[in-house]
Amino acid sequence: MILNAVIRGDGPPLVLLHGLFGQAGNFGAIQKRLAARFRVVALDLRNHGASPHAQGMTYPEMAADVLETLRHHEATPCALLGHSMGGKAAMATALHAPGAVSRLLVADIAPVHYPTHFAGYISAMAGLGLHPGLTRAEADAALSGAVESAGVRGFLLQNLRLGSAPAWKIGLTEIAAGLPDIEDWPATALPPYPGPTLFLGGERSDYIRAEHRPAITAQFPAAKFVTLKNAGHWLHADNPEGFLAVAEVFMG
């Protein structure tokens, strides 16, 4: 599958992969800054943004999409940066094609199974009445019972197309069916990824824990760990300057 790509800048390729319910545009300011030194390729993963919808949300499938797209754009080998679900997709890409990934930055996720967390969001989004003339304020109010955080509601609602025929741009049905795979991490017999790897966690996040380190280092033996201050799970939004400082140093 060829994914939608937003490309800025010249230089060595640097690829950005967003998290669940996100899109390439989430990296807008980050991409603009990094484009001063790199050819930055921000992708919409399958069933997200302007990329095609398809059944299947396993990480080997997402890795295959990423690799096909990067080869289409002649963007390998690349430095690869992924956040949350995109971090898992980035890890899978590096494991499946280590020669295509020169270095790997994984933002606030580990190669482990996570408990179900997003099913309520999907149910609330699927239950939203999509009537002609629906306003963003109405949609926000309708989601508020299931999604307490106004910031998270705003993040989800970026996927809603308003107007005469409101619709979710995101492949909501496909994501709902694939949620167990998104929250999991597949067992693999692939060799470890030997390249430089950085796991960047948010100070206020518990997605990367001490007990995850054996699983991380078994598959990414060159892994180093950094904690970003003043940041939770959405660390590139919470502390963009700090995030950029770490990314720029690591990417070289």
C-alpha positions in Angstrom: 0.0 0.0 0.0 1.3 3.4 -0.9 0.6 5.8 2.0 -0.1 9.5 1.8 3.1 11.4 2.4 3.8 15.0 3.3 7.4 15.8 2.2 9.4 18.9 3.2 13.0 19.8 2.9 16.2 18.4 1.3 19.0 16.3 2.7 19.1 12.8 4.1 15.6 11.2 4.6 13.9 11.4 8.0 10.5 9.7 8.3 7.8 10.5 10.9 5.0 8.1 11.9 2.1 9.3 14.0 0.1 7.5 16.7 -3.4 6.1 16.8 -6.1 8.6 15.6 -3.4 10.9 14.4 -2.1 12.0 11.0 1.0 13.4 9.3 -0.1 16.9 10.1 0.3 16.3 13.8 4.1 16.7 13.2 3.6 20.1 11.3 5.8 22.3 13.4 8.3 19.5 14.1 8.5 18.7 10.4 9.0 22.3 9.5 12.0 22.6 11.9 13.6 19.3 10.9 13.2 20.2 7.2 16.0 22.7 7.6 18.4 19.7 7.7 16.5 16.7 6.4 14.1 15.6 3.7 11.3 14.9 6.1 8.6 12.5 5.1 5.6 12.4 7.3 3.2 9.5 6.6 -0.4 8.9 7.2 -0.6 5.3 8.3 -3.3 3.0 6.9 -6.8 3.9 7.9 -5.6 7.4 9.0 -5.4 10.8 7.3 -5.5 10.6 3.6 -4.1 7.1 3.3 -6.2 4.2 2.0 -8.5 2.2 4.2 -7.9 -1.5 4.5 -8.6 -4.5 6.8 -5.8 -5.4 9.1 -3.9 -3.3 11.6 -1.0 -5.6 12.4 2.4 -4.2 12.8 3.9 -6.4 10.0 1.2 -5.0 7.7 1.9 -1.4 8.7 5.7 -2.0 8.3 5.1 -3.3 4.8 3.1 -0.2 3.9 5.9 2.1 5.3 8.6 0.2 3.3 6.6 0.2 0.1 5.9 3.9 0.4 9.5 4.9 1.3 10.9 2.9 -1.6 8.3 4.6 -3.9 9.7 7.9 -2.8 13.3 6.8 -2.9 13.6 7.6 0.8 15.7 4.6 2.1 17.8 4.2 4.1 16.2 6.7 6.4 16.2 7.8 10.0 12.8 6.7 11.4 10.9 8.4 14.2 7.5 7.0 15.4 5.2 8.0 18.3 3.0 5.6 20.1 1.3 3.3 17.6 3.7 4.9 15.0 6.6 3.9 17.3 5.5 0.3 17.2 5.2 0.6 13.4 8.7 2.1 13.3 10.1 -0.7 15.4 8.4 -3.3 13.1 9.8 -1.6 10.1 13.4 -1.7 11.5 13.1 -5.3 12.5 11.7 -6.4 9.1 14.1 -4.3 7.0 17.1 -3.2 9.1 19.0 -2.0 5.9 16.2 0.5 5.2 16.5 2.2 8.7 19.8 3.9 9.6 18.6 4.9 13.1 15.4 4.6 15.1 13.7 7.0 17.6 10.8 5.5 19.4 8.6 8.1 21.2 6.8 6.9 24.4 6.0 3.3 23.5 7.6 -0.1 24.1 7.4 -3.4 22.2 4.9 -4.9 24.7 1.2 -5.5 25.0 -0.8 -2.7 26.5 -4.2 -3.0 28.2 -7.3 -2.0 26.3 -7.6 1.8 26.6 -9.1 3.2 23.4 -12.3 1.1 22.9 -14.4 3.7 24.6 -13.1 6.4 22.3 -14.0 4.3 19.3 -17.5 3.6 20.6 -18.1 7.3 21.2 -16.9 8.2 17.8 -18.9 5.5 16.1 -22.0 6.6 18.0 -21.8 10.2 17.0 -24.9 11.3 15.0 -23.5 12.4 11.7 -26.3 14.6 10.5 -26.1 17.4 7.9 -25.1 20.7 9.5 -23.4 19.0 12.4 -21.1 21.5 14.1 -17.8 21.0 15.8 -19.3 22.2 19.0 -22.1 19.7 18.8 -19.7 16.9 18.1 -17.5 17.9 21.0 -20.4 18.0 23.4 -21.6 14.5 22.1 -18.1 13.0 22.8 -17.7 14.7 26.2 -19.5 11.9 28.1 -16.9 9.3 27.0 -13.9 11.5 26.5 -13.3 13.7 29.5 -10.3 15.6 28.2 -11.1 18.6 25.9 -7.6 18.2 24.4 -8.2 14.5 23.5 -11.6 15.4 22.1 -10.0 18.0 19.9 -7.4 15.5 18.8 -10.1 13.0 17.8 -12.3 15.6 16.1 -9.5 16.5 13.7 -10.6 13.3 11.9 -14.2 14.5 11.4 -15.2 16.1 8.1 -18.1 18.6 8.6 -20.4 20.1 6.0 -23.5 18.9 4.2 -22.5 15.2 4.6 -20.4 14.8 7.8 -18.2 11.7 8.0 -15.2 10.3 9.7 -12.1 10.5 7.5 -10.5 7.8 9.6 -11.2 4.2 8.9 -13.1 3.8 12.1 -14.5 0.3 11.4 -11.1 -1.1 10.4 -9.4 0.4 13.4 -12.1 -1.0 15.7 -11.6 -4.4 14.3 -7.8 -4.1 14.5 -7.6 -2.6 18.0 -6.4 -5.9 19.6 -3.5 -5.9 17.2 -2.8 -2.2 17.7 -2.6 -2.7 21.5 -0.5 -5.9 21.2 3.1 -6.6 20.0 3.6 -9.6 17.8 6.0 -12.3 18.8 8.8 -12.5 16.2 11.7 -14.7 15.2 13.4 -11.8 13.4 16.9 -10.9 14.4 17.3 -7.9 16.6 17.7 -4.5 15.0 21.4 -3.6 15.4 21.2 0.2 14.6 21.3 3.2 16.9 18.0 3.3 18.8 16.6 5.8 21.2 13.5 5.3 23.4 12.2 8.7 24.4 9.6 8.7 27.2 7.5 11.5 28.7 8.2 12.4 32.3 4.5 12.2 33.1 3.8 9.1 31.1 4.0 5.5 32.2 4.1 3.9 28.7 7.9 3.1 29.0 8.5 1.3 32.3 11.6 -0.2 33.9 10.0 -3.7 33.5 9.9 -3.1 29.7 13.6 -2.8 29.3 14.4 -6.5 28.9 11.9 -6.7 26.0 13.4 -3.6 24.5 17.0 -4.5 24.7 16.3 -8.1 23.5 15.1 -6.7 20.2 17.0 -3.4 20.1 20.3 -4.1 21.8 21.8 -0.7 21.0 18.9 1.1 22.7 19.5 4.1 24.9 16.8 5.8 27.1 15.9 9.4 27.6 13.1 11.0 29.6 11.7 14.3 28.4 10.7 16.7 31.2 7.4 18.5 31.2 5.8 16.0 28.9 3.2 13.3 29.0 2.4 10.7 26.3 2.0 13.3 23.6 5.5 14.6 24.3 6.1 16.3 20.9 3.0 18.4 21.6 3.6 18.9 25.4 7.3 20.0 25.0 8.1 20.5 21.3 11.3 22.4 21.9 12.6 19.6 24.2 11.5 17.0 21.8 13.2 18.7 18.9 16.4 19.2 20.8 16.6 15.4 21.6 15.6 14.5 18.0 18.1 16.8 16.4 21.0 15.5 18.5 20.1 11.9 18.0 19.5 12.2 14.2 23.0 13.8 13.8 
